């Protein structure tokens, strides 16, 4: 290094000759082999290491290792080893592989996002794209603790016989669009449309259901139902103003285990949930017609949401096709709204009714009606009490059996 005079160069050559340590240039096949090995190794590195950050660190470390080999070969063995082209092959192949892997991953994520965008809300779709393993595990069929909401329009079949097809489809699409927007806004997933009915689900792709997660799902489902009620009221105001008939809705919500997965045939397949929990929520939706309310929830949902919403006891009932009684509750409003007058008297009547004190229960229901809770559900229990007083049952457990779906 630095300035050398000719005599010094001669002296160095003579010393190297005497010691037998003349520099030797590495054979070209070494360099050519190094280029091939570096390129293949860099590609395998990116393929085998699925974590880009780890692969990038190894690529940088490999570059420094090549420079160390070059220096060690020169100092220890007197070999001039050209490492520029092997290092270029190593670096360029590695960076190209990382870039290509990134492009493929983006394509796969976009494909997955498009595939699930019709099933899940946008924020849930993004969560699946970030953590696809949990979603992919469900495709073959797994058991999940889910919350199911069933909603259905009342009298829509008879309405379809009176309205023009184009007008009916326009009105139905307006309704479905608003309901989907409300569901997606509360992290729900639209499982399917069944005519004018909607099946929404929470918790289908979650691996482990903690108590906090289940409580959150239940609250979101009940909140969705209340927002559906408000959304339909807004639509009815607009429809009546335009001369269209108003619509009514019934909603049932239940939480429990279900089987989740891809189901169907190769020609038509869908990601859905089946099981007793789904059937129960559908039965609750149908039961809203018999109780004169628009939202019914099961006991598991009520237990997780009672501190957030105002409920009204509906019944202890055995629904059609079941043997085990289910305690169901009607949803009135959120807790920031005052409960309706007469609710305390009505609940006292429910307690007396279930313990078999029908005369006392009848008086409580009359008091509730006088206080302001004079609606179809109160009248239903007044009629039940009058019937049971006239014809006392031989045994009574407070359970009512629904004969209809």
C-alpha positions as CSV (number, residue, x, y, z in Angstrom):
1,X,0.0,0.0,0.0
2,X,1.2,3.5,-0.7
3,X,4.3,4.5,-2.8
4,X,6.8,1.7,-3.7
5,X,10.1,2.2,-5.5
6,X,11.1,-0.2,-8.2
7,X,13.9,-1.7,-6.1
8,X,11.3,-2.4,-3.3
9,X,9.1,-4.2,-5.8
10,X,12.0,-6.3,-7.0
11,X,12.9,-7.1,-3.4
12,X,9.4,-8.2,-2.6
13,X,9.3,-10.5,-5.7
14,X,12.6,-12.0,-4.8
15,X,11.5,-12.6,-1.2
16,X,8.3,-14.2,-2.5
17,X,10.2,-16.5,-4.9
18,X,12.6,-17.5,-2.1
19,X,9.7,-18.3,0.3
20,X,7.6,-20.0,-2.4
21,X,4.7,-17.7,-1.6
22,X,3.9,-16.1,-5.0
23,X,0.3,-15.0,-5.4
24,X,-1.9,-17.4,-7.5
25,X,-5.0,-16.5,-9.4
26,X,-8.0,-18.7,-8.7
27,X,-9.1,-20.9,-11.6
28,X,-12.0,-19.6,-13.6
29,X,-14.1,-22.6,-12.9
30,X,-13.9,-21.7,-9.2
31,X,-15.5,-18.3,-10.0
32,X,-18.0,-19.8,-12.3
33,X,-19.0,-22.4,-9.8
34,X,-19.2,-19.7,-7.1
35,X,-21.6,-17.7,-9.2
36,X,-23.9,-20.8,-9.7
37,X,-23.7,-21.9,-6.1
38,X,-24.4,-18.3,-4.8
39,X,-27.4,-17.9,-7.1
40,X,-29.0,-21.3,-6.1
41,X,-28.3,-20.8,-2.4
42,X,-29.9,-17.3,-2.4
43,X,-33.0,-18.6,-4.1
44,X,-33.3,-21.6,-1.7
45,X,-32.8,-19.2,1.2
46,X,-35.8,-17.1,0.3
47,X,-37.9,-20.2,-0.5
48,X,-37.0,-22.1,2.7
49,X,-37.1,-19.1,5.1
50,X,-40.7,-17.8,4.9
51,X,-39.8,-14.8,7.0
52,X,-38.5,-12.0,4.7
53,X,-36.6,-10.2,7.5
54,X,-34.6,-13.4,8.4
55,X,-33.8,-14.0,4.7
56,X,-32.6,-10.4,4.3
57,X,-30.4,-10.6,7.4
58,X,-28.9,-13.9,6.0
59,X,-28.3,-12.2,2.6
60,X,-26.4,-9.4,4.2
61,X,-24.4,-11.8,6.4
62,X,-23.6,-13.9,3.3
63,X,-22.1,-10.8,1.6
64,X,-19.8,-10.1,4.5
65,X,-18.9,-13.8,4.6
66,X,-17.8,-13.6,0.9
67,X,-15.6,-10.7,1.6
68,X,-14.0,-12.5,4.5
69,X,-13.3,-15.6,2.4
70,X,-11.7,-13.4,-0.3
71,X,-9.4,-11.7,2.3
72,X,-8.6,-15.0,4.1
73,X,-7.6,-16.6,0.8
74,X,-5.3,-13.8,0.0
75,X,-3.6,-13.6,3.4
76,X,-3.4,-17.2,4.3
77,X,-3.1,-19.0,1.0
78,X,-1.8,-16.4,-1.5
79,X,-4.8,-16.9,-3.7
80,X,-6.4,-14.0,-5.6
81,X,-10.1,-15.0,-5.5
82,X,-12.4,-12.6,-7.5
83,X,-15.6,-12.4,-5.4
84,X,-17.3,-9.6,-7.1
85,X,-19.4,-11.7,-9.6
86,X,-20.4,-14.4,-7.0
87,X,-21.4,-11.7,-4.5
88,X,-23.4,-9.9,-7.2
89,X,-25.1,-13.2,-8.1
90,X,-25.8,-13.9,-4.4
91,X,-27.2,-10.4,-3.7
92,X,-29.2,-9.9,-7.0
93,X,-30.8,-13.4,-6.9
94,X,-31.7,-13.0,-3.2
95,X,-33.2,-9.5,-3.7
96,X,-35.1,-10.7,-6.8
97,X,-36.4,-13.7,-5.0
98,X,-37.5,-11.6,-2.1
99,X,-39.3,-9.2,-4.5
100,X,-41.0,-12.0,-6.4
101,X,-42.0,-13.7,-3.1
102,X,-43.5,-10.3,-2.0
103,X,-45.4,-10.0,-5.3
104,X,-46.8,-13.5,-5.0
105,X,-47.8,-12.9,-1.4
106,X,-49.6,-9.7,-2.3
107,X,-51.4,-11.6,-5.1
108,X,-52.4,-14.4,-2.7
109,X,-53.6,-11.9,-0.1
110,X,-55.6,-10.0,-2.7
111,X,-57.1,-13.2,-4.0
112,X,-58.0,-14.2,-0.4
113,X,-59.5,-10.8,0.2
114,X,-61.7,-11.0,-2.8
115,X,-62.8,-14.5,-1.9
116,X,-63.9,-13.6,1.6
117,X,-65.1,-10.0,1.0
118,X,-68.6,-11.3,0.4
119,X,-68.6,-13.3,3.7
120,X,-67.1,-10.9,6.2
121,X,-67.0,-7.2,7.1
122,X,-64.1,-5.2,5.7
123,X,-62.2,-5.1,9.1
124,X,-62.7,-8.9,9.6
125,X,-61.5,-9.5,6.0
126,X,-58.3,-7.6,6.8
127,X,-57.9,-9.6,10.0
128,X,-58.2,-12.8,8.0
129,X,-55.7,-11.6,5.4
130,X,-53.2,-10.8,8.2
131,X,-53.7,-14.1,9.9
132,X,-55.0,-16.6,7.3
133,X,-54.0,-19.8,9.2
134,X,-57.1,-19.5,11.5
135,X,-59.4,-19.1,8.5
136,X,-57.8,-21.9,6.5
137,X,-58.2,-24.3,9.4
138,X,-61.9,-23.8,9.3
139,X,-62.4,-24.8,5.7
140,X,-62.3,-28.5,6.3
141,X,-64.9,-28.3,9.1
142,X,-64.3,-27.3,12.8
143,X,-66.4,-26.6,15.8
144,X,-66.6,-23.0,16.9
145,X,-68.5,-21.1,19.6
146,X,-70.4,-18.6,17.5
147,X,-73.2,-16.0,17.8
148,X,-75.9,-16.3,15.2
149,X,-78.5,-13.6,14.3
150,X,-81.5,-14.5,12.1
151,X,-83.7,-11.7,10.7
152,X,-86.7,-12.0,8.5
153,X,-89.3,-9.6,7.1
154,X,-92.9,-9.9,8.2
155,X,-95.6,-10.3,5.5
156,X,-93.1,-10.0,2.7
157,X,-94.6,-13.0,0.8
158,X,-98.1,-11.4,0.7
159,X,-96.5,-8.1,-0.2
160,X,-94.8,-9.7,-3.2
161,X,-98.1,-10.7,-4.6
162,X,-99.4,-7.1,-4.6
163,X,-96.3,-5.1,-5.8
164,X,-94.7,-4.9,-9.2
165,X,-91.6,-7.1,-9.5
166,X,-89.2,-4.2,-10.2
167,X,-90.5,-2.1,-7.4
168,X,-90.4,-5.1,-5.0
169,X,-86.8,-5.9,-5.9
170,X,-85.8,-2.3,-5.5
171,X,-87.3,-2.1,-2.1
172,X,-85.8,-5.4,-1.0
173,X,-82.3,-4.4,-2.2
174,X,-82.6,-1.1,-0.3
175,X,-83.5,-3.1,2.8
176,X,-80.7,-5.6,2.4
177,X,-78.1,-3.0,1.6
178,X,-78.9,-1.1,4.9
179,X,-78.9,-4.3,6.9
180,X,-75.6,-5.5,5.5
181,X,-74.1,-2.1,6.2
182,X,-75.2,-2.2,9.8
183,X,-73.9,-5.8,10.3
184,X,-70.5,-5.0,8.7
185,X,-70.3,-1.9,10.9
186,X,-70.4,-4.2,14.0
187,X,-67.9,-6.8,12.8
188,X,-70.5,-9.3,11.8
189,X,-70.3,-11.7,8.8
190,X,-73.2,-12.3,6.4
191,X,-73.5,-16.0,6.2
192,X,-76.3,-16.1,3.7
193,X,-79.5,-14.5,2.4
194,X,-82.5,-16.7,2.4
195,X,-85.0,-14.7,0.3
196,X,-85.7,-11.7,2.5
197,X,-84.1,-13.4,5.5
198,X,-80.5,-12.7,6.7
199,X,-78.2,-15.0,8.7
200,X,-75.3,-13.1,10.3
201,X,-72.6,-14.7,12.4
202,X,-69.9,-13.6,14.8
203,X,-66.8,-15.8,15.8
204,X,-66.6,-18.2,12.8
205,X,-62.9,-17.9,12.3
206,X,-61.7,-17.5,15.9
207,X,-59.6,-20.5,17.2
208,X,-60.2,-20.0,20.9
209,X,-63.3,-18.3,22.3
210,X,-62.5,-16.5,25.5
211,X,-65.3,-15.3,27.8
212,X,-64.4,-11.7,26.8
213,X,-64.6,-12.5,23.1
214,X,-67.9,-14.2,23.5
215,X,-69.3,-11.3,25.5
216,X,-68.2,-8.9,22.9
217,X,-69.8,-11.0,20.1
218,X,-73.1,-11.1,22.0
219,X,-73.1,-7.4,22.6
220,X,-72.3,-6.7,18.9
221,X,-75.1,-9.0,17.8
222,X,-77.7,-7.3,20.1
223,X,-76.4,-3.9,19.0
224,X,-76.8,-4.9,15.4
225,X,-80.4,-6.0,16.0
226,X,-81.2,-2.7,17.6
227,X,-79.6,-0.8,14.7
228,X,-81.5,-3.0,12.2
229,X,-84.7,-1.9,14.0
230,X,-83.8,1.8,13.7
231,X,-82.6,1.3,10.1
232,X,-85.9,-0.3,9.0
233,X,-87.8,2.5,10.8
234,X,-85.9,5.1,8.7
235,X,-86.5,3.2,5.5
236,X,-90.2,2.9,6.3
237,X,-90.5,6.6,6.7
238,X,-89.0,7.1,3.3
239,X,-91.1,4.3,1.7
240,X,-94.4,5.6,3.1
241,X,-93.5,9.1,1.8
242,X,-93.1,7.5,-1.6
243,X,-96.3,5.5,-1.4
244,X,-94.7,2.2,-0.7
245,X,-95.9,-0.2,2.0
246,X,-93.9,-0.2,5.3
247,X,-92.2,-3.4,6.4
248,X,-91.7,-5.1,9.8
249,X,-88.9,-7.3,11.0
250,X,-88.3,-10.2,13.4
251,X,-84.8,-11.1,14.8
252,X,-83.6,-14.0,16.8
253,X,-80.1,-14.3,18.4
254,X,-78.4,-17.3,20.0
255,X,-74.9,-18.2,21.1
256,X,-73.5,-21.7,21.2
257,X,-71.4,-24.4,19.4
258,X,-71.7,-25.0,15.7
259,X,-69.8,-26.7,12.9
260,X,-68.1,-24.2,10.5
261,X,-66.6,-25.0,7.1
262,X,-66.9,-25.1,3.4
263,X,-70.0,-27.0,2.5
264,X,-71.6,-27.9,-0.8
265,X,-70.5,-29.5,-4.0
266,X,-67.6,-28.7,-6.4
267,X,-70.1,-26.8,-8.6
268,X,-71.6,-24.7,-5.7
269,X,-69.9,-24.3,-2.3
270,X,-70.2,-21.8,0.5
271,X,-68.5,-21.1,3.8
272,X,-71.2,-21.5,6.4
273,X,-72.2,-22.8,9.8
274,X,-74.6,-25.6,10.8
275,X,-75.8,-27.1,14.0
276,X,-78.2,-26.7,16.9
277,X,-77.1,-23.1,17.6
278,X,-78.1,-22.0,14.1
279,X,-81.5,-23.8,14.4
280,X,-82.2,-22.2,17.7
281,X,-81.6,-18.7,16.5
282,X,-83.9,-19.4,13.5
283,X,-86.6,-20.7,15.9
284,X,-86.3,-17.6,18.0
285,X,-86.7,-15.3,15.0
286,X,-89.9,-17.2,14.1
287,X,-91.1,-17.0,17.7
288,X,-91.1,-13.2,17.6
289,X,-94.4,-13.4,15.7
290,X,-96.1,-15.4,18.5
291,X,-94.9,-13.0,21.3
292,X,-95.6,-9.8,19.4
293,X,-92.0,-8.5,19.7
294,X,-89.3,-7.9,17.1
295,X,-86.1,-9.1,18.9
296,X,-85.7,-12.3,20.9
297,X,-82.4,-13.6,22.5
298,X,-81.6,-16.8,24.3
299,X,-80.3,-17.1,27.9
300,X,-76.6,-17.3,27.0
301,X,-76.8,-14.0,25.0
302,X,-78.9,-12.4,27.8
303,X,-76.3,-13.4,30.5
304,X,-73.5,-11.7,28.6
305,X,-75.3,-8.5,27.6
306,X,-77.8,-7.8,30.5
307,X,-75.5,-5.0,31.8
308,X,-75.5,-3.2,28.5
309,X,-79.2,-3.5,27.3
310,X,-82.7,-3.4,28.8
311,X,-84.5,-6.7,28.4
312,X,-88.0,-8.0,29.0
313,X,-88.6,-11.6,30.0
314,X,-90.5,-13.4,27.2
315,X,-90.8,-17.0,28.2
316,X,-89.3,-20.3,29.3
317,X,-90.1,-22.3,26.2
318,X,-89.5,-25.5,24.4
319,X,-89.3,-24.5,20.7
320,X,-90.5,-26.6,17.9
321,X,-88.2,-29.7,17.4
322,X,-86.4,-29.3,20.8
323,X,-86.9,-31.0,24.2
324,X,-84.8,-28.8,26.5
325,X,-86.5,-25.6,27.5
326,X,-84.9,-22.3,26.5
327,X,-85.3,-19.1,28.5
328,X,-85.8,-16.2,26.0
329,X,-85.9,-12.4,26.4
330,X,-87.1,-9.5,24.3
331,X,-84.7,-6.7,23.7
332,X,-86.1,-3.2,24.5
333,X,-83.2,-0.8,24.2
334,X,-79.8,0.2,25.3
335,X,-79.2,1.1,29.0
336,X,-79.0,4.9,28.2
337,X,-82.7,4.9,27.6
338,X,-85.2,4.7,30.5
339,X,-87.1,1.4,30.8
340,X,-90.8,1.6,29.9
341,X,-93.4,2.1,32.6
342,X,-94.9,-1.1,33.8
343,X,-91.7,-3.2,33.2
344,X,-91.3,-4.0,36.9
345,X,-94.9,-5.1,37.3
346,X,-94.5,-7.3,34.2
347,X,-91.4,-9.0,35.5
348,X,-93.1,-9.6,38.8
349,X,-95.9,-11.2,36.9
350,X,-93.5,-13.5,35.0
351,X,-92.0,-14.6,38.4
352,X,-95.5,-15.4,39.8
353,X,-96.5,-17.1,36.5
354,X,-93.5,-19.5,36.5
355,X,-94.1,-20.5,40.1
356,X,-97.7,-21.3,39.4
357,X,-99.4,-18.3,41.2
358,X,-101.6,-17.5,38.3
359,X,-104.1,-15.2,40.1
360,X,-101.3,-13.1,41.5
361,X,-99.6,-13.1,38.1
362,X,-102.8,-12.0,36.4
363,X,-103.0,-9.0,38.7
364,X,-99.4,-8.0,38.0
365,X,-100.0,-8.1,34.3
366,X,-103.1,-6.0,34.6
367,X,-101.0,-3.5,36.7
368,X,-98.4,-3.5,34.0
369,X,-101.0,-2.7,31.3
370,X,-102.4,0.1,33.4
371,X,-98.9,1.5,34.0
372,X,-98.3,1.7,30.2
373,X,-97.0,-1.7,29.1
374,X,-100.3,-2.6,27.4
375,X,-99.0,-4.5,24.4
376,X,-99.4,-7.9,22.7
377,X,-97.0,-9.7,25.0
378,X,-98.8,-8.5,28.2
379,X,-102.1,-9.5,26.7
380,X,-100.7,-13.0,25.8
381,X,-99.8,-13.6,29.5
382,X,-103.1,-12.3,30.7
383,X,-104.9,-14.8,28.4
384,X,-102.6,-17.6,29.6
385,X,-103.3,-16.8,33.2
386,X,-107.0,-16.7,32.6
387,X,-106.9,-20.1,30.9
388,X,-104.7,-21.7,33.6
389,X,-106.9,-20.3,36.3
390,X,-110.0,-21.8,34.7
391,X,-108.2,-25.1,34.0
392,X,-105.4,-25.6,36.5
393,X,-102.7,-27.9,35.2
394,X,-101.9,-31.2,37.1
395,X,-98.2,-30.3,37.2
396,X,-96.5,-27.0,36.4
397,X,-92.8,-26.2,35.8
398,X,-93.3,-22.8,34.1
399,X,-92.4,-24.2,30.7
400,X,-94.5,-23.4,27.6
401,X,-94.3,-25.6,24.5
402,X,-94.4,-23.8,21.1
403,X,-96.5,-25.8,18.6
404,X,-95.3,-23.7,15.6
405,X,-92.0,-22.9,14.0
